[in-house]
Amino acid sequence: MNTRHPLSSSPSPVPPSRPAAPVRVLLVEDDDTLRRALRAGLERHGCVVADAADGNEAQAWLHAAAFDWVVTDIVMPECDGIELLRRLRSAHPHTGVVAMSGGGLGDAGDYLHMARLLGAHHVLKKPFVYTELLPLLVPGGADALRPRNPAVDAL
């Protein structure tokens, strides 16, 4: 007969599973239509999304909240994605970055190459298919070693 108390503190053979925390994304894009579409898609897949129309708005968000990922356009008015990336890498080194660009005055590849040199984890040339972005951000996607922000994990 087993006389062990049912609330015994003996370890269970299988650790309890905890639902994964939603991925927190800051989306920075000056094109309203694209920003709304990307936000809707990310939210539909369980991400918590804040958005900004330029790097200055993004900076305000970064001071107010922690994010796992920043998805940013490069060519934007006010504070562009390159300047945002410089600030982000020094102030928030654990935040993952996806840079996207369709070009501007120069070739998109040049902007994206610079973003990579400044620490972007991934780059996407516009136009891209939404299914190229999602696996980079969502657990279980193509990028299993996605960066995690310890400040977000502690929440």
Backbone as JSON Lines, residues from 0, in Angstrom:
{"i":0,"aa":"M","n":[0.83,-1.18,0.0],"ca":[0.0,0.0,0.0],"c":[0.88,1.25,0.0]}
{"i":1,"aa":"N","n":[0.54,2.23,-0.85],"ca":[1.3,3.47,-0.95],"c":[0.76,4.45,0.06]}
{"i":2,"aa":"T","n":[1.6,4.89,1.0],"ca":[1.15,5.82,2.03],"c":[1.67,7.23,1.79]}
{"i":3,"aa":"R","n":[2.24,7.45,0.61],"ca":[2.77,8.79,0.31],"c":[1.63,9.78,0.18]}
{"i":4,"aa":"H","n":[1.82,10.96,0.73],"ca":[0.81,12.03,0.67],"c":[0.65,12.49,-0.78]}
{"i":5,"aa":"P","n":[-0.58,12.71,-1.27],"ca":[-0.79,13.1,-2.67],"c":[-0.14,14.43,-3.05]}
{"i":6,"aa":"L","n":[0.15,15.3,-2.11],"ca":[0.79,16.57,-2.41],"c":[2.28,16.52,-2.12]}
{"i":7,"aa":"S","n":[2.84,15.32,-2.18],"ca":[4.26,15.13,-1.92],"c":[5.09,16.03,-2.82]}
{"i":8,"aa":"S","n":[6.23,16.44,-2.3],"ca":[7.08,17.33,-3.08],"c":[8.07,16.56,-3.95]}
{"i":9,"aa":"S","n":[7.86,15.24,-4.11],"ca":[8.78,14.5,-4.97],"c":[8.65,14.99,-6.41]}
{"i":10,"aa":"P","n":[9.78,15.03,-7.1],"ca":[9.74,15.58,-8.47],"c":[8.91,14.71,-9.4]}
{"i":11,"aa":"S","n":[8.22,15.36,-10.26],"ca":[7.42,14.65,-11.25],"c":[8.33,14.26,-12.4]}
{"i":12,"aa":"P","n":[8.09,13.11,-13.05],"ca":[8.98,12.67,-14.12],"c":[8.93,13.58,-15.34]}
{"i":13,"aa":"V","n":[7.85,14.29,-15.54],"ca":[7.72,15.19,-16.69],"c":[7.46,16.59,-16.16]}
{"i":14,"aa":"P","n":[8.34,17.55,-16.49],"ca":[8.1,18.91,-15.99],"c":[6.81,19.47,-16.57]}
{"i":15,"aa":"P","n":[6.08,20.23,-15.76],"ca":[4.84,20.8,-16.27],"c":[5.13,21.75,-17.43]}
{"i":16,"aa":"S","n":[4.28,21.68,-18.43],"ca":[4.5,22.59,-19.57],"c":[3.75,23.89,-19.33]}
{"i":17,"aa":"R","n":[4.36,24.93,-19.76],"ca":[3.79,26.26,-19.6],"c":[3.6,26.84,-20.99]}
{"i":18,"aa":"P","n":[2.45,27.44,-21.25],"ca":[2.27,28.01,-22.59],"c":[3.35,29.05,-22.88]}
{"i":19,"aa":"A","n":[3.82,29.02,-24.09],"ca":[4.84,29.98,-24.49],"c":[4.28,31.39,-24.43]}
{"i":20,"aa":"A","n":[5.09,32.31,-23.95],"ca":[4.68,33.71,-23.9],"c":[4.57,34.22,-25.33]}
{"i":21,"aa":"P","n":[3.62,35.1,-25.58],"ca":[3.52,35.64,-26.94],"c":[4.76,36.44,-27.29]}
{"i":22,"aa":"V","n":[5.11,36.42,-28.55],"ca":[6.25,37.17,-29.04],"c":[5.84,38.64,-29.13]}
{"i":23,"aa":"R","n":[6.66,39.51,-28.55],"ca":[6.38,40.95,-28.57],"c":[7.18,41.6,-29.68]}
{"i":24,"aa":"V","n":[6.46,42.25,-30.61],"ca":[7.07,42.82,-31.8],"c":[6.79,44.31,-31.89]}
{"i":25,"aa":"L","n":[7.82,45.08,-32.17],"ca":[7.66,46.49,-32.51],"c":[7.83,46.59,-34.01]}
{"i":26,"aa":"L","n":[6.79,46.99,-34.71],"ca":[6.78,47.1,-36.16],"c":[6.94,48.55,-36.55]}
{"i":27,"aa":"V","n":[7.99,48.87,-37.3],"ca":[8.3,50.25,-37.68],"c":[8.26,50.35,-39.2]}
{"i":28,"aa":"E","n":[7.24,51.03,-39.72],"ca":[7.02,51.12,-41.16],"c":[6.25,52.4,-41.45]}
{"i":29,"aa":"D","n":[6.75,53.21,-42.4],"ca":[6.08,54.48,-42.7],"c":[4.9,54.33,-43.64]}
{"i":30,"aa":"D","n":[4.78,53.22,-44.35],"ca":[3.65,52.99,-45.24],"c":[2.48,52.43,-44.41]}
{"i":31,"aa":"D","n":[1.44,53.26,-44.23],"ca":[0.32,52.88,-43.37],"c":[-0.33,51.56,-43.78]}
{"i":32,"aa":"T","n":[-0.53,51.37,-45.07],"ca":[-1.2,50.17,-45.56],"c":[-0.39,48.92,-45.22]}
{"i":33,"aa":"L","n":[0.9,48.97,-45.5],"ca":[1.76,47.83,-45.2],"c":[1.85,47.6,-43.7]}
{"i":34,"aa":"R","n":[1.98,48.67,-42.93],"ca":[2.07,48.55,-41.48],"c":[0.82,47.87,-40.91]}
{"i":35,"aa":"R","n":[-0.36,48.29,-41.38],"ca":[-1.62,47.68,-40.89],"c":[-1.71,46.21,-41.29]}
{"i":36,"aa":"A","n":[-1.31,45.89,-42.52],"ca":[-1.39,44.5,-42.99],"c":[-0.44,43.6,-42.2]}
{"i":37,"aa":"L","n":[0.79,44.04,-42.01],"ca":[1.75,43.23,-41.26],"c":[1.31,43.07,-39.81]}
{"i":38,"aa":"R","n":[0.8,44.14,-39.22],"ca":[0.34,44.07,-37.84],"c":[-0.8,43.06,-37.7]}
{"i":39,"aa":"A","n":[-1.76,43.13,-38.6],"ca":[-2.91,42.21,-38.55],"c":[-2.44,40.76,-38.67]}
{"i":40,"aa":"G","n":[-1.52,40.51,-39.59],"ca":[-1.02,39.15,-39.76],"c":[-0.28,38.64,-38.54]}
{"i":41,"aa":"L","n":[0.58,39.47,-37.97],"ca":[1.33,39.06,-36.78],"c":[0.4,38.81,-35.6]}
{"i":42,"aa":"E","n":[-0.58,39.68,-35.42],"ca":[-1.53,39.49,-34.32],"c":[-2.36,38.23,-34.53]}
{"i":43,"aa":"R","n":[-2.71,37.95,-35.77],"ca":[-3.48,36.74,-36.08],"c":[-2.69,35.48,-35.7]}
{"i":44,"aa":"H","n":[-1.38,35.58,-35.7],"ca":[-0.54,34.45,-35.33],"c":[-0.05,34.53,-33.89]}
{"i":45,"aa":"G","n":[-0.69,35.34,-33.07],"ca":[-0.43,35.35,-31.63],"c":[0.61,36.32,-31.13]}
{"i":46,"aa":"C","n":[1.16,37.15,-32.0],"ca":[2.14,38.14,-31.55],"c":[1.44,39.33,-30.89]}
{"i":47,"aa":"V","n":[2.11,39.94,-29.95],"ca":[1.67,41.21,-29.38],"c":[2.46,42.27,-30.13]}
{"i":48,"aa":"V","n":[1.73,43.19,-30.81],"ca":[2.39,44.12,-31.72],"c":[2.11,45.56,-31.33]}
{"i":49,"aa":"A","n":[3.18,46.35,-31.29],"ca":[3.08,47.81,-31.21],"c":[3.63,48.31,-32.53]}
{"i":50,"aa":"D","n":[3.15,49.46,-32.99],"ca":[3.67,49.95,-34.26],"c":[4.03,51.41,-34.21]}
{"i":51,"aa":"A","n":[4.91,51.78,-35.13],"ca":[5.41,53.16,-35.23],"c":[5.62,53.48,-36.7]}
{"i":52,"aa":"A","n":[5.45,54.75,-37.05],"ca":[5.6,55.2,-38.44],"c":[7.02,55.62,-38.78]}
{"i":53,"aa":"D","n":[7.87,55.79,-37.77],"ca":[9.26,56.15,-38.03],"c":[10.11,55.83,-36.8]}
{"i":54,"aa":"G","n":[11.41,56.05,-36.94],"ca":[12.34,55.72,-35.87],"c":[12.12,56.5,-34.58]}
{"i":55,"aa":"N","n":[11.65,57.74,-34.68],"ca":[11.4,58.51,-33.46],"c":[10.26,57.92,-32.65]}
{"i":56,"aa":"E","n":[9.17,57.54,-33.33],"ca":[8.06,56.87,-32.62],"c":[8.53,55.55,-32.03]}
{"i":57,"aa":"A","n":[9.36,54.85,-32.78],"ca":[9.88,53.57,-32.29],"c":[10.7,53.77,-31.02]}
{"i":58,"aa":"Q","n":[11.51,54.81,-30.98],"ca":[12.3,55.1,-29.78],"c":[11.41,55.3,-28.56]}
{"i":59,"aa":"A","n":[10.3,55.99,-28.75],"ca":[9.36,56.2,-27.63],"c":[8.84,54.85,-27.13]}
{"i":60,"aa":"W","n":[8.48,53.95,-28.05],"ca":[8.02,52.62,-27.67],"c":[9.12,51.85,-26.94]}
{"i":61,"aa":"L","n":[10.34,51.94,-27.42],"ca":[11.43,51.2,-26.81],"c":[11.75,51.68,-25.4]}
{"i":62,"aa":"H","n":[11.46,52.95,-25.11],"ca":[11.64,53.46,-23.74],"c":[10.5,53.02,-22.83]}
{"i":63,"aa":"A","n":[9.34,52.73,-23.42],"ca":[8.15,52.4,-22.63],"c":[7.94,50.9,-22.41]}
{"i":64,"aa":"A","n":[8.47,50.06,-23.28],"ca":[8.18,48.63,-23.21],"c":[9.36,47.82,-23.74]}
{"i":65,"aa":"A","n":[9.36,46.53,-23.43],"ca":[10.4,45.62,-23.91],"c":[9.82,44.78,-25.05]}
{"i":66,"aa":"F","n":[10.66,44.47,-26.02],"ca":[10.24,43.7,-27.19],"c":[11.23,42.58,-27.47]}
{"i":67,"aa":"D","n":[10.72,41.48,-28.01],"ca":[11.59,40.4,-28.47],"c":[12.21,40.77,-29.81]}
{"i":68,"aa":"W","n":[11.41,41.41,-30.66],"ca":[11.82,41.74,-32.02],"c":[11.41,43.15,-32.41]}
{"i":69,"aa":"V","n":[12.24,43.79,-33.2],"ca":[11.88,45.02,-33.9],"c":[11.96,44.7,-35.38]}
{"i":70,"aa":"V","n":[10.86,44.91,-36.08],"ca":[10.82,44.74,-37.53],"c":[10.75,46.15,-38.1]}
{"i":71,"aa":"T","n":[11.8,46.56,-38.8],"ca":[11.87,47.95,-39.23],"c":[12.17,48.13,-40.7]}
{"i":72,"aa":"D","n":[11.48,49.09,-41.28],"ca":[11.81,49.55,-42.62],"c":[13.12,50.34,-42.47]}
{"i":73,"aa":"I","n":[13.82,50.51,-43.59],"ca":[15.06,51.27,-43.55],"c":[14.83,52.72,-43.97]}
{"i":74,"aa":"V","n":[14.17,52.91,-45.11],"ca":[13.99,54.26,-45.65],"c":[12.67,54.83,-45.1]}
{"i":75,"aa":"M","n":[12.81,55.79,-44.18],"ca":[11.65,56.43,-43.56],"c":[11.98,57.89,-43.29]}
{"i":76,"aa":"P","n":[10.94,58.73,-43.18],"ca":[11.2,60.13,-42.83],"c":[11.61,60.25,-41.35]}
{"i":77,"aa":"E","n":[12.03,61.42,-40.99],"ca":[12.45,61.71,-39.61],"c":[13.67,60.87,-39.25]}
{"i":78,"aa":"C","n":[13.49,59.83,-38.48],"ca":[14.6,58.95,-38.06],"c":[14.47,57.65,-38.86]}
{"i":79,"aa":"D","n":[15.45,57.38,-39.73],"ca":[15.35,56.19,-40.59],"c":[15.75,54.92,-39.84]}
{"i":80,"aa":"G","n":[15.6,53.78,-40.53],"ca":[15.88,52.5,-39.92],"c":[17.34,52.27,-39.58]}
{"i":81,"aa":"I","n":[18.25,52.87,-40.33],"ca":[19.68,52.73,-40.02],"c":[20.0,53.41,-38.69]}
{"i":82,"aa":"E","n":[19.49,54.62,-38.51],"ca":[19.72,55.32,-37.24],"c":[19.04,54.58,-36.09]}
{"i":83,"aa":"L","n":[17.83,54.09,-36.32],"ca":[17.13,53.31,-35.29],"c":[17.95,52.08,-34.92]}
{"i":84,"aa":"L","n":[18.47,51.4,-35.92],"ca":[19.27,50.2,-35.67],"c":[20.52,50.52,-34.85]}
{"i":85,"aa":"R","n":[21.18,51.61,-35.15],"ca":[22.35,52.02,-34.36],"c":[21.98,52.22,-32.89]}
{"i":86,"aa":"R","n":[20.9,52.95,-32.67],"ca":[20.46,53.22,-31.29],"c":[20.02,51.93,-30.6]}
{"i":87,"aa":"L","n":[19.31,51.1,-31.33],"ca":[18.77,49.86,-30.79],"c":[19.88,48.9,-30.36]}
{"i":88,"aa":"R","n":[20.89,48.75,-31.17],"ca":[21.98,47.81,-30.85],"c":[22.72,48.23,-29.59]}
{"i":89,"aa":"S","n":[22.85,49.53,-29.35],"ca":[23.57,49.94,-28.14],"c":[22.67,49.92,-26.9]}
{"i":90,"aa":"A","n":[21.42,50.31,-27.03],"ca":[20.54,50.39,-25.86],"c":[19.79,49.09,-25.57]}
{"i":91,"aa":"H","n":[19.55,48.27,-26.58],"ca":[18.76,47.04,-26.4],"c":[19.42,45.89,-27.16]}
{"i":92,"aa":"P","n":[20.6,45.46,-26.72],"ca":[21.36,44.47,-27.48],"c":[20.69,43.09,-27.59]}
{"i":93,"aa":"H","n":[19.75,42.77,-26.7],"ca":[19.11,41.45,-26.74],"c":[17.86,41.42,-27.6]}
{"i":94,"aa":"T","n":[17.49,42.54,-28.15],"ca":[16.3,42.6,-29.0],"c":[16.67,42.2,-30.42]}
{"i":95,"aa":"G","n":[15.92,41.24,-30.98],"ca":[16.17,40.81,-32.34],"c":[15.71,41.88,-33.33]}
{"i":96,"aa":"V","n":[16.33,41.92,-34.5],"ca":[15.99,42.92,-35.5],"c":[15.82,42.27,-36.86]}
{"i":97,"aa":"V","n":[14.7,42.58,-37.51],"ca":[14.5,42.24,-38.91],"c":[14.4,43.57,-39.65]}
{"i":98,"aa":"A","n":[15.31,43.79,-40.6],"ca":[15.3,45.02,-41.4],"c":[14.68,44.69,-42.75]}
{"i":99,"aa":"M","n":[13.87,45.62,-43.26],"ca":[13.25,45.42,-44.57],"c":[13.37,46.69,-45.38]}
{"i":100,"aa":"S","n":[13.53,46.53,-46.69],"ca":[13.66,47.7,-47.55],"c":[13.31,47.35,-48.98]}
{"i":101,"aa":"G","n":[12.71,48.34,-49.64],"ca":[12.45,48.24,-51.06],"c":[13.34,49.19,-51.83]}
{"i":102,"aa":"G","n":[14.26,49.81,-51.13],"ca":[15.15,50.78,-51.77],"c":[14.72,52.18,-51.4]}
{"i":103,"aa":"G","n":[14.98,53.08,-52.22],"ca":[14.71,54.49,-51.99],"c":[15.52,55.23,-53.03]}
{"i":104,"aa":"L","n":[16.44,56.02,-52.57],"ca":[17.35,56.68,-53.51],"c":[18.42,55.72,-54.0]}
{"i":105,"aa":"G","n":[18.63,54.64,-53.27],"ca":[19.64,53.65,-53.65],"c":[19.01,52.28,-53.81]}
{"i":106,"aa":"D","n":[19.85,51.28,-53.97],"ca":[19.41,49.9,-54.12],"c":[19.05,49.31,-52.76]}
{"i":107,"aa":"A","n":[17.95,48.56,-52.72],"ca":[17.52,47.93,-51.46],"c":[18.61,47.03,-50.89]}
{"i":108,"aa":"G","n":[19.34,46.34,-51.75],"ca":[20.41,45.47,-51.29],"c":[21.49,46.21,-50.52]}
{"i":109,"aa":"D","n":[21.79,47.44,-50.95],"ca":[22.79,48.24,-50.25],"c":[22.32,48.6,-48.84]}
{"i":110,"aa":"Y","n":[21.06,49.01,-48.73],"ca":[20.5,49.35,-47.41],"c":[20.49,48.12,-46.5]}
{"i":111,"aa":"L","n":[20.08,46.98,-47.06],"ca":[19.99,45.77,-46.26],"c":[21.38,45.26,-45.86]}
{"i":112,"aa":"H","n":[22.35,45.43,-46.73],"ca":[23.73,45.05,-46.38],"c":[24.22,45.9,-45.2]}
{"i":113,"aa":"M","n":[23.95,47.18,-45.25],"ca":[24.34,48.06,-44.14],"c":[23.63,47.64,-42.85]}
{"i":114,"aa":"A","n":[22.34,47.3,-42.95],"ca":[21.59,46.86,-41.77],"c":[22.22,45.61,-41.16]}
{"i":115,"aa":"R","n":[22.64,44.69,-42.01],"ca":[23.32,43.47,-41.52],"c":[24.61,43.83,-40.79]}
{"i":116,"aa":"L","n":[25.38,44.74,-41.38],"ca":[26.63,45.17,-40.76],"c":[26.4,45.82,-39.4]}
{"i":117,"aa":"L","n":[25.26,46.47,-39.25],"ca":[24.94,47.15,-37.99],"c":[24.23,46.24,-36.98]}
{"i":118,"aa":"G","n":[24.03,44.97,-37.34],"ca":[23.52,44.02,-36.35],"c":[22.12,43.48,-36.58]}
{"i":119,"aa":"A","n":[21.51,43.73,-37.72],"ca":[20.2,43.12,-37.99],"c":[20.38,41.6,-38.09]}
{"i":120,"aa":"H","n":[19.48,40.86,-37.47],"ca":[19.55,39.4,-37.5],"c":[19.08,38.84,-38.83]}
{"i":121,"aa":"H","n":[18.1,39.51,-39.42],"ca":[17.52,39.07,-40.69],"c":[17.23,40.31,-41.53]}
{"i":122,"aa":"V","n":[17.23,40.13,-42.84],"ca":[16.84,41.21,-43.75],"c":[15.85,40.66,-44.78]}
{"i":123,"aa":"L","n":[14.91,41.5,-45.18],"ca":[13.92,41.14,-46.2],"c":[13.85,42.25,-47.22]}
{"i":124,"aa":"K","n":[13.96,41.88,-48.49],"ca":[13.82,42.85,-49.57],"c":[12.35,42.93,-49.96]}
{"i":125,"aa":"K","n":[11.83,44.16,-49.98],"ca":[10.44,44.37,-50.4],"c":[10.37,44.35,-51.92]}
{"i":126,"aa":"P","n":[9.31,43.88,-52.48],"ca":[8.2,43.24,-51.78],"c":[8.57,41.82,-51.35]}
{"i":127,"aa":"F","n":[8.04,41.4,-50.23],"ca":[8.26,40.03,-49.76],"c":[6.91,39.43,-49.44]}
{"i":128,"aa":"V","n":[6.88,38.13,-49.32],"ca":[5.66,37.41,-48.97],"c":[5.62,37.32,-47.45]}
{"i":129,"aa":"Y","n":[4.46,37.57,-46.87],"ca":[4.3,37.56,-45.42],"c":[4.86,36.28,-44.79]}
{"i":130,"aa":"T","n":[4.71,35.17,-45.48],"ca":[5.2,33.91,-44.93],"c":[6.72,33.86,-44.84]}
{"i":131,"aa":"E","n":[7.41,34.81,-45.41],"ca":[8.87,34.91,-45.23],"c":[9.19,35.56,-43.88]}
{"i":132,"aa":"L","n":[8.34,36.45,-43.41],"ca":[8.57,37.15,-42.15],"c":[8.16,36.31,-40.94]}
{"i":133,"aa":"L","n":[7.01,35.72,-40.99],"ca":[6.45,35.03,-39.83],"c":[7.39,34.0,-39.2]}
{"i":134,"aa":"P","n":[8.01,33.11,-39.98],"ca":[8.88,32.11,-39.34],"c":[10.11,32.71,-38.64]}
{"i":135,"aa":"L","n":[10.46,33.92,-38.99],"ca":[11.6,34.55,-38.33],"c":[11.27,35.0,-36.91]}
{"i":136,"aa":"L","n":[9.99,35.21,-36.63],"ca":[9.57,35.8,-35.37],"c":[8.88,34.84,-34.41]}
{"i":137,"aa":"V","n":[8.13,33.9,-34.95],"ca":[7.26,33.05,-34.14],"c":[7.97,31.75,-33.79]}
{"i":138,"aa":"P","n":[7.9,31.35,-32.5],"ca":[8.54,30.1,-32.09],"c":[8.08,28.94,-32.95]}
{"i":139,"aa":"G","n":[9.02,28.05,-33.24],"ca":[8.7,26.91,-34.08],"c":[8.84,27.22,-35.55]}
{"i":140,"aa":"G","n":[9.19,28.47,-35.85],"ca":[9.38,28.86,-37.24],"c":[10.75,28.42,-37.74]}
{"i":141,"aa":"A","n":[11.12,28.9,-38.89],"ca":[12.38,28.51,-39.51],"c":[13.58,28.9,-38.67]}
{"i":142,"aa":"D","n":[13.44,29.91,-37.83],"ca":[14.57,30.38,-37.03],"c":[14.4,29.9,-35.6]}
{"i":143,"aa":"A","n":[14.77,28.66,-35.32],"ca":[14.57,28.1,-33.99],"c":[15.43,28.78,-32.94]}
{"i":144,"aa":"L","n":[16.51,29.42,-33.34],"ca":[17.4,30.08,-32.39],"c":[17.14,31.58,-32.35]}
{"i":145,"aa":"R","n":[15.89,31.96,-32.35],"ca":[15.55,33.38,-32.35],"c":[16.07,34.04,-31.08]}
{"i":146,"aa":"P","n":[16.52,35.28,-31.19],"ca":[16.99,35.96,-29.98],"c":[15.84,36.17,-29.01]}
{"i":147,"aa":"R","n":[16.12,36.05,-27.74],"ca":[15.13,36.33,-26.71],"c":[15.64,37.49,-25.89]}
{"i":148,"aa":"N","n":[14.71,38.34,-25.49],"ca":[15.04,39.48,-24.67],"c":[14.79,39.09,-23.22]}
{"i":149,"aa":"P","n":[15.83,38.99,-22.38],"ca":[15.64,38.59,-20.98],"c":[14.68,39.49,-20.24]}
{"i":150,"aa":"A","n":[14.6,40.77,-20.58],"ca":[13.66,41.67,-19.91],"c":[12.22,41.26,-20.19]}
{"i":151,"aa":"V","n":[11.96,40.77,-21.39],"ca":[10.6,40.32,-21.74],"c":[10.32,38.99,-21.08]}
{"i":152,"aa":"D","n":[11.29,38.06,-21.06],"ca":[11.09,36.76,-20.47],"c":[10.76,36.86,-18.98]}
{"i":153,"aa":"A","n":[11.24,37.89,-18.31],"ca":[11.0,38.05,-16.88],"c":[9.59,38.54,-16.57]}
{"i":154,"aa":"L","n":[8.87,39.03,-17.57],"ca":[7.52,39.54,-17.33],"c":[6.54,38.46,-17.03]}
